[in-house]
């Protein structure tokens, strides 16, 4: 596969390689494509979560966000961290 980049992009790639961040242009493009795939996967999970939330709101399944709820969420997070339990990637950014 051959890819032609406009000069501004070719210069950017060349600068990244020359800075030592990547060993060659192919490595940089592969990294960019990998990152796009990861972003697409994350975007898909986000959209699915939003759809679930929209359905819950429509059905009236909501919980008011209160200071007490925030304290409960913080305590659960601390417990998870203390016990080295993995964090759900859908709640991380």
PyMOL Python script that loads the backbone (N, CA, C, O; Angstrom):
from pymol import cmd

cmd.read_pdbstr("""\
ATOM      1  N   UNK A   1       0.842  -1.166   0.000  1.00  0.00           N
ATOM      2  CA  UNK A   1       0.000   0.000   0.000  1.00  0.00           C
ATOM      3  C   UNK A   1       0.894   1.238   0.000  1.00  0.00           C
ATOM      4  O   UNK A   1       1.827   1.344   0.797  1.00  0.00           O
ATOM      5  N   UNK A   2       0.604   2.148  -0.882  1.00  0.00           N
ATOM      6  CA  UNK A   2       1.314   3.423  -0.933  1.00  0.00           C
ATOM      7  C   UNK A   2       0.381   4.524  -0.466  1.00  0.00           C
ATOM      8  O   UNK A   2      -0.783   4.571  -0.865  1.00  0.00           O
ATOM      9  N   UNK A   3       0.881   5.396   0.367  1.00  0.00           N
ATOM     10  CA  UNK A   3       0.091   6.515   0.855  1.00  0.00           C
ATOM     11  C   UNK A   3       0.873   7.795   0.589  1.00  0.00           C
ATOM     12  O   UNK A   3       2.054   7.900   0.922  1.00  0.00           O
ATOM     13  N   UNK A   4       0.197   8.758  -0.013  1.00  0.00           N
ATOM     14  CA  UNK A   4       0.806  10.057  -0.258  1.00  0.00           C
ATOM     15  C   UNK A   4       0.213  11.064   0.713  1.00  0.00           C
ATOM     16  O   UNK A   4      -1.006  11.196   0.820  1.00  0.00           O
ATOM     17  N   UNK A   5       1.086  11.773   1.419  1.00  0.00           N
ATOM     18  CA  UNK A   5       0.647  12.771   2.374  1.00  0.00           C
ATOM     19  C   UNK A   5       0.888  14.159   1.814  1.00  0.00           C
ATOM     20  O   UNK A   5       1.844  14.378   1.071  1.00  0.00           O
ATOM     21  N   UNK A   6       0.009  15.110   2.176  1.00  0.00           N
ATOM     22  CA  UNK A   6       0.294  16.490   1.802  1.00  0.00           C
ATOM     23  C   UNK A   6       1.562  16.952   2.529  1.00  0.00           C
ATOM     24  O   UNK A   6       1.917  16.380   3.560  1.00  0.00           O
ATOM     25  N   UNK A   7       2.233  17.952   2.022  1.00  0.00           N
ATOM     26  CA  UNK A   7       3.514  18.376   2.615  1.00  0.00           C
ATOM     27  C   UNK A   7       3.450  18.646   4.115  1.00  0.00           C
ATOM     28  O   UNK A   7       4.386  18.304   4.838  1.00  0.00           O
ATOM     29  N   UNK A   8       2.374  19.248   4.595  1.00  0.00           N
ATOM     30  CA  UNK A   8       2.295  19.565   6.024  1.00  0.00           C
ATOM     31  C   UNK A   8       2.326  18.286   6.864  1.00  0.00           C
ATOM     32  O   UNK A   8       2.960  18.251   7.918  1.00  0.00           O
ATOM     33  N   UNK A   9       1.641  17.232   6.396  1.00  0.00           N
ATOM     34  CA  UNK A   9       1.632  15.967   7.130  1.00  0.00           C
ATOM     35  C   UNK A   9       2.959  15.231   6.983  1.00  0.00           C
ATOM     36  O   UNK A   9       3.465  14.652   7.944  1.00  0.00           O
ATOM     37  N   UNK A  10       3.517  15.257   5.778  1.00  0.00           N
ATOM     38  CA  UNK A  10       4.815  14.608   5.553  1.00  0.00           C
ATOM     39  C   UNK A  10       5.887  15.248   6.425  1.00  0.00           C
ATOM     40  O   UNK A  10       6.734  14.552   6.985  1.00  0.00           O
ATOM     41  N   UNK A  11       5.850  16.574   6.540  1.00  0.00           N
ATOM     42  CA  UNK A  11       6.814  17.271   7.402  1.00  0.00           C
ATOM     43  C   UNK A  11       6.616  16.893   8.864  1.00  0.00           C
ATOM     44  O   UNK A  11       7.587  16.716   9.601  1.00  0.00           O
ATOM     45  N   UNK A  12       5.373  16.769   9.280  1.00  0.00           N
ATOM     46  CA  UNK A  12       5.083  16.387  10.662  1.00  0.00           C
ATOM     47  C   UNK A  12       5.634  14.990  10.953  1.00  0.00           C
ATOM     48  O   UNK A  12       6.277  14.777  11.982  1.00  0.00           O
ATOM     49  N   UNK A  13       5.386  14.052  10.059  1.00  0.00           N
ATOM     50  CA  UNK A  13       5.886  12.685  10.225  1.00  0.00           C
ATOM     51  C   UNK A  13       7.409  12.692  10.273  1.00  0.00           C
ATOM     52  O   UNK A  13       8.013  12.050  11.133  1.00  0.00           O
ATOM     53  N   UNK A  14       8.022  13.413   9.354  1.00  0.00           N
ATOM     54  CA  UNK A  14       9.486  13.490   9.308  1.00  0.00           C
ATOM     55  C   UNK A  14      10.036  14.054  10.612  1.00  0.00           C
ATOM     56  O   UNK A  14      11.038  13.558  11.127  1.00  0.00           O
ATOM     57  N   UNK A  15       9.396  15.079  11.146  1.00  0.00           N
ATOM     58  CA  UNK A  15       9.845  15.680  12.406  1.00  0.00           C
ATOM     59  C   UNK A  15       9.755  14.682  13.555  1.00  0.00           C
ATOM     60  O   UNK A  15      10.663  14.604  14.383  1.00  0.00           O
ATOM     61  N   UNK A  16       8.671  13.924  13.609  1.00  0.00           N
ATOM     62  CA  UNK A  16       8.516  12.925  14.677  1.00  0.00           C
ATOM     63  C   UNK A  16       9.596  11.852  14.594  1.00  0.00           C
ATOM     64  O   UNK A  16      10.145  11.434  15.613  1.00  0.00           O
ATOM     65  N   UNK A  17       9.894  11.414  13.384  1.00  0.00           N
ATOM     66  CA  UNK A  17      10.932  10.388  13.196  1.00  0.00           C
ATOM     67  C   UNK A  17      12.294  10.967  13.560  1.00  0.00           C
ATOM     68  O   UNK A  17      13.071  10.330  14.272  1.00  0.00           O
ATOM     69  N   UNK A  18      12.587  12.169  13.076  1.00  0.00           N
ATOM     70  CA  UNK A  18      13.891  12.790  13.354  1.00  0.00           C
ATOM     71  C   UNK A  18      14.087  13.082  14.843  1.00  0.00           C
ATOM     72  O   UNK A  18      15.216  13.099  15.335  1.00  0.00           O
ATOM     73  N   UNK A  19      12.987  13.311  15.553  1.00  0.00           N
ATOM     74  CA  UNK A  19      13.099  13.592  16.990  1.00  0.00           C
ATOM     75  C   UNK A  19      13.375  12.323  17.787  1.00  0.00           C
ATOM     76  O   UNK A  19      13.684  12.381  18.977  1.00  0.00           O
ATOM     77  N   UNK A  20      13.259  11.169  17.116  1.00  0.00           N
ATOM     78  CA  UNK A  20      13.526   9.902  17.786  1.00  0.00           C
ATOM     79  C   UNK A  20      12.305   9.277  18.425  1.00  0.00           C
ATOM     80  O   UNK A  20      12.390   8.207  19.028  1.00  0.00           O
ATOM     81  N   UNK A  21      11.190   9.931  18.298  1.00  0.00           N
ATOM     82  CA  UNK A  21       9.971   9.386  18.892  1.00  0.00           C
ATOM     83  C   UNK A  21       9.550   8.102  18.187  1.00  0.00           C
ATOM     84  O   UNK A  21       9.022   7.186  18.816  1.00  0.00           O
ATOM     85  N   UNK A  22       9.785   8.041  16.885  1.00  0.00           N
ATOM     86  CA  UNK A  22       9.535   6.839  16.081  1.00  0.00           C
ATOM     87  C   UNK A  22      10.805   6.519  15.311  1.00  0.00           C
ATOM     88  O   UNK A  22      11.594   7.408  14.993  1.00  0.00           O
ATOM     89  N   UNK A  23      10.995   5.236  15.017  1.00  0.00           N
ATOM     90  CA  UNK A  23      12.202   4.854  14.295  1.00  0.00           C
ATOM     91  C   UNK A  23      12.062   5.078  12.791  1.00  0.00           C
ATOM     92  O   UNK A  23      13.060   5.236  12.088  1.00  0.00           O
ATOM     93  N   UNK A  24      10.817   5.091  12.296  1.00  0.00           N
ATOM     94  CA  UNK A  24      10.594   5.363  10.877  1.00  0.00           C
ATOM     95  C   UNK A  24       9.141   5.789  10.672  1.00  0.00           C
ATOM     96  O   UNK A  24       8.323   5.709  11.589  1.00  0.00           O
ATOM     97  N   UNK A  25       8.835   6.237   9.471  1.00  0.00           N
ATOM     98  CA  UNK A  25       7.496   6.745   9.163  1.00  0.00           C
ATOM     99  C   UNK A  25       6.439   5.652   9.277  1.00  0.00           C
ATOM    100  O   UNK A  25       5.324   5.912   9.729  1.00  0.00           O
ATOM    101  N   UNK A  26       6.780   4.435   8.870  1.00  0.00           N
ATOM    102  CA  UNK A  26       5.826   3.334   8.950  1.00  0.00           C
ATOM    103  C   UNK A  26       5.394   3.091  10.387  1.00  0.00           C
ATOM    104  O   UNK A  26       4.213   2.873  10.658  1.00  0.00           O
ATOM    105  N   UNK A  27       6.346   3.129  11.305  1.00  0.00           N
ATOM    106  CA  UNK A  27       6.029   2.920  12.714  1.00  0.00           C
ATOM    107  C   UNK A  27       5.066   4.007  13.206  1.00  0.00           C
ATOM    108  O   UNK A  27       4.140   3.719  13.965  1.00  0.00           O
ATOM    109  N   UNK A  28       5.282   5.230  12.783  1.00  0.00           N
ATOM    110  CA  UNK A  28       4.409   6.313  13.216  1.00  0.00           C
ATOM    111  C   UNK A  28       2.996   6.136  12.675  1.00  0.00           C
ATOM    112  O   UNK A  28       2.025   6.309  13.411  1.00  0.00           O
ATOM    113  N   UNK A  29       2.875   5.798  11.414  1.00  0.00           N
ATOM    114  CA  UNK A  29       1.554   5.611  10.809  1.00  0.00           C
ATOM    115  C   UNK A  29       0.843   4.428  11.472  1.00  0.00           C
ATOM    116  O   UNK A  29      -0.356   4.508  11.740  1.00  0.00           O
ATOM    117  N   UNK A  30       1.553   3.344  11.738  1.00  0.00           N
ATOM    118  CA  UNK A  30       0.942   2.203  12.432  1.00  0.00           C
ATOM    119  C   UNK A  30       0.417   2.616  13.796  1.00  0.00           C
ATOM    120  O   UNK A  30      -0.680   2.222  14.192  1.00  0.00           O
ATOM    121  N   UNK A  31       1.207   3.415  14.517  1.00  0.00           N
ATOM    122  CA  UNK A  31       0.785   3.880  15.833  1.00  0.00           C
ATOM    123  C   UNK A  31      -0.470   4.742  15.713  1.00  0.00           C
ATOM    124  O   UNK A  31      -1.397   4.611  16.512  1.00  0.00           O
ATOM    125  N   UNK A  32      -0.497   5.613  14.723  1.00  0.00           N
ATOM    126  CA  UNK A  32      -1.666   6.470  14.528  1.00  0.00           C
ATOM    127  C   UNK A  32      -2.910   5.644  14.220  1.00  0.00           C
ATOM    128  O   UNK A  32      -3.986   5.926  14.748  1.00  0.00           O
ATOM    129  N   UNK A  33      -2.776   4.630  13.374  1.00  0.00           N
ATOM    130  CA  UNK A  33      -3.912   3.775  13.029  1.00  0.00           C
ATOM    131  C   UNK A  33      -4.367   2.987  14.260  1.00  0.00           C
ATOM    132  O   UNK A  33      -5.567   2.848  14.495  1.00  0.00           O
ATOM    133  N   UNK A  34      -3.415   2.469  15.047  1.00  0.00           N
ATOM    134  CA  UNK A  34      -3.767   1.734  16.266  1.00  0.00           C
ATOM    135  C   UNK A  34      -4.546   2.629  17.220  1.00  0.00           C
ATOM    136  O   UNK A  34      -5.542   2.206  17.807  1.00  0.00           O
ATOM    137  N   UNK A  35      -4.088   3.866  17.372  1.00  0.00           N
ATOM    138  CA  UNK A  35      -4.773   4.803  18.264  1.00  0.00           C
ATOM    139  C   UNK A  35      -6.181   5.111  17.766  1.00  0.00           C
ATOM    140  O   UNK A  35      -7.105   5.243  18.569  1.00  0.00           O
ATOM    141  N   UNK A  36      -6.354   5.225  16.458  1.00  0.00           N
ATOM    142  CA  UNK A  36      -7.685   5.459  15.898  1.00  0.00           C
ATOM    143  C   UNK A  36      -8.608   4.274  16.167  1.00  0.00           C
ATOM    144  O   UNK A  36      -9.782   4.455  16.492  1.00  0.00           O
ATOM    145  N   UNK A  37      -8.070   3.051  16.029  1.00  0.00           N
ATOM    146  CA  UNK A  37      -8.884   1.865  16.329  1.00  0.00           C
ATOM    147  C   UNK A  37      -9.331   1.876  17.788  1.00  0.00           C
ATOM    148  O   UNK A  37     -10.492   1.597  18.086  1.00  0.00           O
ATOM    149  N   UNK A  38      -8.407   2.199  18.697  1.00  0.00           N
ATOM    150  CA  UNK A  38      -8.747   2.261  20.123  1.00  0.00           C
ATOM    151  C   UNK A  38      -9.787   3.342  20.380  1.00  0.00           C
ATOM    152  O   UNK A  38     -10.719   3.137  21.157  1.00  0.00           O
ATOM    153  N   UNK A  39      -9.630   4.489  19.731  1.00  0.00           N
ATOM    154  CA  UNK A  39     -10.581   5.579  19.895  1.00  0.00           C
ATOM    155  C   UNK A  39     -11.963   5.165  19.385  1.00  0.00           C
ATOM    156  O   UNK A  39     -12.976   5.474  20.013  1.00  0.00           O
ATOM    157  N   UNK A  40     -12.004   4.469  18.252  1.00  0.00           N
ATOM    158  CA  UNK A  40     -13.278   3.994  17.715  1.00  0.00           C
ATOM    159  C   UNK A  40     -13.952   3.026  18.677  1.00  0.00           C
ATOM    160  O   UNK A  40     -15.163   3.099  18.886  1.00  0.00           O
ATOM    161  N   UNK A  41     -13.174   2.118  19.265  1.00  0.00           N
ATOM    162  CA  UNK A  41     -13.730   1.157  20.217  1.00  0.00           C
ATOM    163  C   UNK A  41     -14.292   1.891  21.427  1.00  0.00           C
ATOM    164  O   UNK A  41     -15.394   1.589  21.886  1.00  0.00           O
ATOM    165  N   UNK A  42     -13.532   2.860  21.944  1.00  0.00           N
ATOM    166  CA  UNK A  42     -13.994   3.636  23.095  1.00  0.00           C
ATOM    167  C   UNK A  42     -15.259   4.414  22.730  1.00  0.00           C
ATOM    168  O   UNK A  42     -16.203   4.477  23.518  1.00  0.00           O
ATOM    169  N   UNK A  43     -15.275   4.995  21.554  1.00  0.00           N
ATOM    170  CA  UNK A  43     -16.424   5.762  21.085  1.00  0.00           C
ATOM    171  C   UNK A  43     -17.658   4.864  21.011  1.00  0.00           C
ATOM    172  O   UNK A  43     -18.754   5.276  21.390  1.00  0.00           O
ATOM    173  N   UNK A  44     -17.479   3.644  20.524  1.00  0.00           N
ATOM    174  CA  UNK A  44     -18.599   2.700  20.444  1.00  0.00           C
ATOM    175  C   UNK A  44     -19.150   2.360  21.821  1.00  0.00           C
ATOM    176  O   UNK A  44     -20.365   2.303  22.011  1.00  0.00           O
ATOM    177  N   UNK A  45     -18.250   2.133  22.792  1.00  0.00           N
ATOM    178  CA  UNK A  45     -18.703   1.843  24.162  1.00  0.00           C
ATOM    179  C   UNK A  45     -19.425   3.043  24.757  1.00  0.00           C
ATOM    180  O   UNK A  45     -20.423   2.889  25.461  1.00  0.00           O
ATOM    181  N   UNK A  46     -18.918   4.239  24.473  1.00  0.00           N
ATOM    182  CA  UNK A  46     -19.547   5.454  24.983  1.00  0.00           C
ATOM    183  C   UNK A  46     -20.955   5.608  24.412  1.00  0.00           C
ATOM    184  O   UNK A  46     -21.893   5.897  25.154  1.00  0.00           O
ATOM    185  N   UNK A  47     -21.110   5.421  23.118  1.00  0.00           N
ATOM    186  CA  UNK A  47     -22.429   5.537  22.501  1.00  0.00           C
ATOM    187  C   UNK A  47     -23.404   4.506  23.072  1.00  0.00           C
ATOM    188  O   UNK A  47     -24.570   4.818  23.314  1.00  0.00           O
ATOM    189  N   UNK A  48     -22.927   3.284  23.285  1.00  0.00           N
ATOM    190  CA  UNK A  48     -23.782   2.246  23.861  1.00  0.00           C
ATOM    191  C   UNK A  48     -24.225   2.641  25.270  1.00  0.00           C
ATOM    192  O   UNK A  48     -25.389   2.458  25.628  1.00  0.00           O
ATOM    193  N   UNK A  49     -23.308   3.176  26.065  1.00  0.00           N
ATOM    194  CA  UNK A  49     -23.647   3.615  27.428  1.00  0.00           C
ATOM    195  C   UNK A  49     -24.644   4.772  27.394  1.00  0.00           C
ATOM    196  O   UNK A  49     -25.565   4.827  28.209  1.00  0.00           O
ATOM    197  N   UNK A  50     -24.460   5.691  26.456  1.00  0.00           N
ATOM    198  CA  UNK A  50     -25.398   6.812  26.334  1.00  0.00           C
ATOM    199  C   UNK A  50     -26.797   6.324  25.956  1.00  0.00           C
ATOM    200  O   UNK A  50     -27.794   6.838  26.463  1.00  0.00           O
ATOM    201  N   UNK A  51     -26.867   5.348  25.078  1.00  0.00           N
ATOM    202  CA  UNK A  51     -28.165   4.799  24.682  1.00  0.00           C
ATOM    203  C   UNK A  51     -28.859   4.154  25.876  1.00  0.00           C
ATOM    204  O   UNK A  51     -30.063   4.322  26.064  1.00  0.00           O
ATOM    205  N   UNK A  52     -28.099   3.416  26.680  1.00  0.00           N
ATOM    206  CA  UNK A  52     -28.669   2.806  27.882  1.00  0.00           C
ATOM    207  C   UNK A  52     -29.175   3.895  28.819  1.00  0.00           C
ATOM    208  O   UNK A  52     -30.271   3.790  29.369  1.00  0.00           O
ATOM    209  N   UNK A  53     -28.369   4.943  28.998  1.00  0.00           N
ATOM    210  CA  UNK A  53     -28.777   6.050  29.854  1.00  0.00           C
ATOM    211  C   UNK A  53     -30.034   6.737  29.355  1.00  0.00           C
ATOM    212  O   UNK A  53     -30.920   7.061  30.146  1.00  0.00           O
ATOM    213  N   UNK A  54     -30.119   6.961  28.065  1.00  0.00           N
ATOM    214  CA  UNK A  54     -31.310   7.586  27.489  1.00  0.00           C
ATOM    215  C   UNK A  54     -32.549   6.727  27.733  1.00  0.00           C
ATOM    216  O   UNK A  54     -33.611   7.248  28.073  1.00  0.00           O
ATOM    217  N   UNK A  55     -32.413   5.411  27.559  1.00  0.00           N
ATOM    218  CA  UNK A  55     -33.552   4.513  27.813  1.00  0.00           C
ATOM    219  C   UNK A  55     -33.955   4.558  29.284  1.00  0.00           C
ATOM    220  O   UNK A  55     -35.144   4.581  29.605  1.00  0.00           O
ATOM    221  N   UNK A  56     -32.969   4.569  30.174  1.00  0.00           N
ATOM    222  CA  UNK A  56     -33.275   4.625  31.607  1.00  0.00           C
ATOM    223  C   UNK A  56     -33.971   5.932  31.971  1.00  0.00           C
ATOM    224  O   UNK A  56     -34.921   5.932  32.754  1.00  0.00           O
ATOM    225  N   UNK A  57     -33.507   7.039  31.410  1.00  0.00           N
ATOM    226  CA  UNK A  57     -34.142   8.329  31.689  1.00  0.00           C
ATOM    227  C   UNK A  57     -35.583   8.317  31.191  1.00  0.00           C
ATOM    228  O   UNK A  57     -36.497   8.744  31.897  1.00  0.00           O
ATOM    229  N   UNK A  58     -35.778   7.829  29.975  1.00  0.00           N
ATOM    230  CA  UNK A  58     -37.119   7.774  29.400  1.00  0.00           C
ATOM    231  C   UNK A  58     -38.046   6.917  30.250  1.00  0.00           C
ATOM    232  O   UNK A  58     -39.225   7.233  30.408  1.00  0.00           O
ATOM    233  N   UNK A  59     -37.505   5.826  30.798  1.00  0.00           N
ATOM    234  CA  UNK A  59     -38.309   4.908  31.621  1.00  0.00           C
ATOM    235  C   UNK A  59     -38.425   5.382  33.068  1.00  0.00           C
ATOM    236  O   UNK A  59     -39.101   4.744  33.875  1.00  0.00           O
ATOM    237  N   UNK A  60     -37.770   6.495  33.402  1.00  0.00           N
ATOM    238  CA  UNK A  60     -37.853   7.008  34.765  1.00  0.00           C
ATOM    239  C   UNK A  60     -36.923   6.321  35.747  1.00  0.00           C
ATOM    240  O   UNK A  60     -37.069   6.487  36.958  1.00  0.00           O
ATOM    241  N   UNK A  61     -35.970   5.553  35.243  1.00  0.00           N
ATOM    242  CA  UNK A  61     -35.006   4.864  36.121  1.00  0.00           C
ATOM    243  C   UNK A  61     -33.798   5.783  36.327  1.00  0.00           C
ATOM    244  O   UNK A  61     -32.775   5.654  35.655  1.00  0.00           O
ATOM    245  N   UNK A  62     -33.945   6.699  37.261  1.00  0.00           N
ATOM    246  CA  UNK A  62     -32.867   7.645  37.539  1.00  0.00           C
ATOM    247  C   UNK A  62     -32.595   7.700  39.036  1.00  0.00           C
ATOM    248  O   UNK A  62     -33.444   7.321  39.844  1.00  0.00           O
ATOM    249  N   UNK A  63     -31.415   8.170  39.398  1.00  0.00           N
ATOM    250  CA  UNK A  63     -31.034   8.364  40.794  1.00  0.00           C
ATOM    251  C   UNK A  63     -30.559   9.808  40.928  1.00  0.00           C
ATOM    252  O   UNK A  63     -29.668  10.235  40.193  1.00  0.00           O
ATOM    253  N   UNK A  64     -31.142  10.563  41.856  1.00  0.00           N
ATOM    254  CA  UNK A  64     -30.702  11.947  42.024  1.00  0.00           C
ATOM    255  C   UNK A  64     -29.239  12.009  42.471  1.00  0.00           C
ATOM    256  O   UNK A  64     -28.816  11.248  43.342  1.00  0.00           O
ATOM    257  N   UNK A  65     -28.488  12.902  41.881  1.00  0.00           N
ATOM    258  CA  UNK A  65     -27.076  13.090  42.226  1.00  0.00           C
ATOM    259  C   UNK A  65     -27.023  14.020  43.435  1.00  0.00           C
ATOM    260  O   UNK A  65     -27.274  15.220  43.319  1.00  0.00           O
ATOM    261  N   UNK A  66     -26.697  13.458  44.586  1.00  0.00           N
ATOM    262  CA  UNK A  66     -26.678  14.213  45.841  1.00  0.00           C
ATOM    263  C   UNK A  66     -25.292  14.142  46.466  1.00  0.00           C
ATOM    264  O   UNK A  66     -24.476  13.310  46.069  1.00  0.00           O
ATOM    265  N   UNK A  67     -25.018  15.011  47.446  1.00  0.00           N
ATOM    266  CA  UNK A  67     -23.734  14.914  48.152  1.00  0.00           C
ATOM    267  C   UNK A  67     -23.525  13.530  48.791  1.00  0.00           C
ATOM    268  O   UNK A  67     -22.403  13.025  48.818  1.00  0.00           O
ATOM    269  N   UNK A  68     -24.585  12.931  49.295  1.00  0.00           N
ATOM    270  CA  UNK A  68     -24.456  11.595  49.889  1.00  0.00           C
ATOM    271  C   UNK A  68     -24.071  10.551  48.841  1.00  0.00           C
ATOM    272  O   UNK A  68     -23.255   9.669  49.109  1.00  0.00           O
ATOM    273  N   UNK A  69     -24.657  10.654  47.653  1.00  0.00           N
ATOM    274  CA  UNK A  69     -24.301   9.719  46.589  1.00  0.00           C
ATOM    275  C   UNK A  69     -22.839   9.909  46.188  1.00  0.00           C
ATOM    276  O   UNK A  69     -22.129   8.932  45.948  1.00  0.00           O
ATOM    277  N   UNK A  70     -22.391  11.154  46.114  1.00  0.00           N
ATOM    278  CA  UNK A  70     -20.993  11.426  45.778  1.00  0.00           C
ATOM    279  C   UNK A  70     -20.073  10.787  46.821  1.00  0.00           C
ATOM    280  O   UNK A  70     -19.068  10.175  46.462  1.00  0.00           O
ATOM    281  N   UNK A  71     -20.403  10.922  48.098  1.00  0.00           N
ATOM    282  CA  UNK A  71     -19.599  10.298  49.154  1.00  0.00           C
ATOM    283  C   UNK A  71     -19.560   8.781  48.994  1.00  0.00           C
ATOM    284  O   UNK A  71     -18.512   8.159  49.174  1.00  0.00           O
ATOM    285  N   UNK A  72     -20.700   8.190  48.658  1.00  0.00           N
ATOM    286  CA  UNK A  72     -20.762   6.738  48.458  1.00  0.00           C
ATOM    287  C   UNK A  72     -19.877   6.323  47.282  1.00  0.00           C
ATOM    288  O   UNK A  72     -19.147   5.337  47.376  1.00  0.00           O
ATOM    289  N   UNK A  73     -19.937   7.056  46.196  1.00  0.00           N
ATOM    290  CA  UNK A  73     -19.126   6.752  45.017  1.00  0.00           C
ATOM    291  C   UNK A  73     -17.641   6.869  45.358  1.00  0.00           C
ATOM    292  O   UNK A  73     -16.843   6.012  44.980  1.00  0.00           O
ATOM    293  N   UNK A  74     -17.275   7.930  46.073  1.00  0.00           N
ATOM    294  CA  UNK A  74     -15.874   8.116  46.464  1.00  0.00           C
ATOM    295  C   UNK A  74     -15.400   6.976  47.356  1.00  0.00           C
ATOM    296  O   UNK A  74     -14.283   6.487  47.190  1.00  0.00           O
ATOM    297  N   UNK A  75     -16.239   6.546  48.304  1.00  0.00           N
ATOM    298  CA  UNK A  75     -15.855   5.467  49.209  1.00  0.00           C
ATOM    299  C   UNK A  75     -15.663   4.157  48.441  1.00  0.00           C
ATOM    300  O   UNK A  75     -14.715   3.414  48.697  1.00  0.00           O
ATOM    301  N   UNK A  76     -16.561   3.882  47.506  1.00  0.00           N
ATOM    302  CA  UNK A  76     -16.426   2.663  46.698  1.00  0.00           C
ATOM    303  C   UNK A  76     -15.145   2.713  45.873  1.00  0.00           C
ATOM    304  O   UNK A  76     -14.463   1.698  45.729  1.00  0.00           O
ATOM    305  N   UNK A  77     -14.813   3.875  45.335  1.00  0.00           N
ATOM    306  CA  UNK A  77     -13.580   4.016  44.544  1.00  0.00           C
ATOM    307  C   UNK A  77     -12.361   3.775  45.422  1.00  0.00           C
ATOM    308  O   UNK A  77     -11.421   3.099  45.006  1.00  0.00           O
ATOM    309  N   UNK A  78     -12.370   4.319  46.623  1.00  0.00           N
ATOM    310  CA  UNK A  78     -11.249   4.110  47.541  1.00  0.00           C
ATOM    311  C   UNK A  78     -11.112   2.636  47.919  1.00  0.00           C
ATOM    312  O   UNK A  78     -10.004   2.106  47.987  1.00  0.00           O
ATOM    313  N   UNK A  79     -12.240   1.986  48.161  1.00  0.00           N
ATOM    314  CA  UNK A  79     -12.222   0.556  48.497  1.00  0.00           C
ATOM    315  C   UNK A  79     -11.649  -0.253  47.344  1.00  0.00           C
ATOM    316  O   UNK A  79     -10.820  -1.140  47.553  1.00  0.00           O
ATOM    317  N   UNK A  80     -12.087   0.049  46.130  1.00  0.00           N
ATOM    318  CA  UNK A  80     -11.554  -0.644  44.949  1.00  0.00           C
ATOM    319  C   UNK A  80     -10.052  -0.444  44.846  1.00  0.00           C
ATOM    320  O   UNK A  80      -9.307  -1.396  44.608  1.00  0.00           O
ATOM    321  N   UNK A  81      -9.606   0.800  45.025  1.00  0.00           N
ATOM    322  CA  UNK A  81      -8.170   1.100  44.907  1.00  0.00           C
ATOM    323  C   UNK A  81      -7.381   0.398  46.002  1.00  0.00           C
ATOM    324  O   UNK A  81      -6.311  -0.152  45.740  1.00  0.00           O
ATOM    325  N   UNK A  82      -7.895   0.411  47.218  1.00  0.00           N
ATOM    326  CA  UNK A  82      -7.216  -0.231  48.349  1.00  0.00           C
ATOM    327  C   UNK A  82      -7.084  -1.730  48.135  1.00  0.00           C
ATOM    328  O   UNK A  82      -6.076  -2.332  48.505  1.00  0.00           O
ATOM    329  N   UNK A  83      -8.104  -2.328  47.538  1.00  0.00           N
ATOM    330  CA  UNK A  83      -8.111  -3.776  47.310  1.00  0.00           C
ATOM    331  C   UNK A  83      -7.525  -4.163  45.955  1.00  0.00           C
ATOM    332  O   UNK A  83      -7.614  -5.319  45.542  1.00  0.00           O
ATOM    333  N   UNK A  84      -6.921  -3.184  45.262  1.00  0.00           N
ATOM    334  CA  UNK A  84      -6.316  -3.415  43.942  1.00  0.00           C
ATOM    335  C   UNK A  84      -7.287  -4.036  42.952  1.00  0.00           C
ATOM    336  O   UNK A  84      -6.891  -4.840  42.107  1.00  0.00           O
ATOM    337  N   UNK A  85      -8.543  -3.669  43.053  1.00  0.00           N
ATOM    338  CA  UNK A  85      -9.526  -4.159  42.099  1.00  0.00           C
ATOM    339  C   UNK A  85      -9.436  -3.329  40.826  1.00  0.00           C
ATOM    340  O   UNK A  85      -9.258  -2.113  40.894  1.00  0.00           O
ATOM    341  N   UNK A  86      -9.554  -3.957  39.686  1.00  0.00           N
ATOM    342  CA  UNK A  86      -9.422  -3.201  38.425  1.00  0.00           C
ATOM    343  C   UNK A  86     -10.540  -2.182  38.267  1.00  0.00           C
ATOM    344  O   UNK A  86     -11.668  -2.394  38.712  1.00  0.00           O
ATOM    345  N   UNK A  87     -10.203  -1.077  37.627  1.00  0.00           N
ATOM    346  CA  UNK A  87     -11.170  -0.032  37.350  1.00  0.00           C
ATOM    347  C   UNK A  87     -11.864  -0.334  36.037  1.00  0.00           C
ATOM    348  O   UNK A  87     -11.233  -0.771  35.075  1.00  0.00           O
ATOM    349  N   UNK A  88     -13.152  -0.101  36.004  1.00  0.00           N
ATOM    350  CA  UNK A  88     -13.920  -0.288  34.784  1.00  0.00           C
ATOM    351  C   UNK A  88     -13.441   0.740  33.751  1.00  0.00           C
ATOM    352  O   UNK A  88     -13.526   1.940  34.012  1.00  0.00           O
ATOM    353  N   UNK A  89     -12.945   0.313  32.599  1.00  0.00           N
ATOM    354  CA  UNK A  89     -12.414   1.267  31.618  1.00  0.00           C
ATOM    355  C   UNK A  89     -13.481   2.226  31.086  1.00  0.00           C
ATOM    356  O   UNK A  89     -13.147   3.279  30.544  1.00  0.00           O
ATOM    357  N   UNK A  90     -14.756   1.874  31.234  1.00  0.00           N
ATOM    358  CA  UNK A  90     -15.806   2.752  30.751  1.00  0.00           C
ATOM    359  C   UNK A  90     -16.009   3.975  31.645  1.00  0.00           C
ATOM    360  O   UNK A  90     -16.698   4.915  31.251  1.00  0.00           O
ATOM    361  N   UNK A  91     -15.421   3.976  32.837  1.00  0.00           N
ATOM    362  CA  UNK A  91     -15.575   5.126  33.720  1.00  0.00           C
ATOM    363  C   UNK A  91     -14.290   5.923  33.834  1.00  0.00           C
ATOM    364  O   UNK A  91     -14.180   6.823  34.667  1.00  0.00           O
ATOM    365  N   UNK A  92     -13.322   5.594  33.000  1.00  0.00           N
ATOM    366  CA  UNK A  92     -12.044   6.303  32.990  1.00  0.00           C
ATOM    367  C   UNK A  92     -11.960   7.171  31.750  1.00  0.00           C
ATOM    368  O   UNK A  92     -12.598   6.882  30.737  1.00  0.00           O
ATOM    369  N   UNK A  93     -11.183   8.223  31.827  1.00  0.00           N
ATOM    370  CA  UNK A  93     -10.951   9.031  30.621  1.00  0.00           C
ATOM    371  C   UNK A  93      -9.506   9.277  30.421  1.00  0.00           C
ATOM    372  O   UNK A  93      -9.121   9.938  29.457  1.00  0.00           O
TER     373      UNK A  93
END
""", "prot")
cmd.dss("prot")
cmd.show_as("cartoon", "prot")
cmd.util.cbc("prot")
cmd.orient("prot")
